[in-house]
């Protein structure tokens, strides 16, 4: 019988979250889109400083994009 389960590493899940976040707009929406609970992502911030740093960069870029749109 074939195994249809997909094993995704935490790092892959974090990378996917970071890619989805700018279009989702919020941690809650990006978490839902990726299939993890929001509290899991909040835990990643505490446990994985490299993830927190990458998220902060993604957040800054997202904010700059919103500012660009707002100021036309």
N, C-alpha and C positions, 0 to 999 in steps of 0.2 A: 504494500500500500504506500503511495507517495506521501511524502511529508510536505504539506502545504504551508507550514508555518514559516514565517520570515523572522530571522534573527537580526535585529538592528542594534548596533552598539550605542552606548550613551553618547559617544562623540558624534556619531551620525545623526542621532536624534537632536543633539544640540545644534549641529550645523544646519539641519533642516529647519529648526525653530528660527535660527538667525536669518535664514533666507525668507521665511514666511512672514516674520515680524513686520517688515516695512509695508507690506500690503495689507496685513491684518490690522495694524495700527495700535493694538494693545496686547499686553502679555496674555490676558485672558483669551482673546480671540485667536492669537497665534498658538497658544497651548492647545486649545480645542482643535484647531486645524491639524496640528501635528499628532494629536491623540495622547497627550499627557496632561496631567492635572496641573493647574496653575501653581499649586504649592510645590510640586516637583521642580518646576522652573525656579521658583524662589529659593529652593534648597540648593539648586545648582549655583546660584549666585554666591551663596555662602561657602560651599564646598570647593568650587572650582574657579579660582581667581582669573584664570585665562578666559573662561566663558564669560564671566562678569565684565571683563575688559572688552571682549568682542561685542557683547551686548551693548555696552555703553557707546561704543563707536557706531554701531548700527542705529542706536537711538538718536545720537547726534546727527547722523546723516539724514534720518527720517525727519527730524525737526527742521533741519536746514531745507529739505525739500518742501515741507509744508510752508515754511516762511517764504520760499521762492514763489510758490503758488499764490500765497496770500498777497504778496507785494507785486505780483505780476511782472 
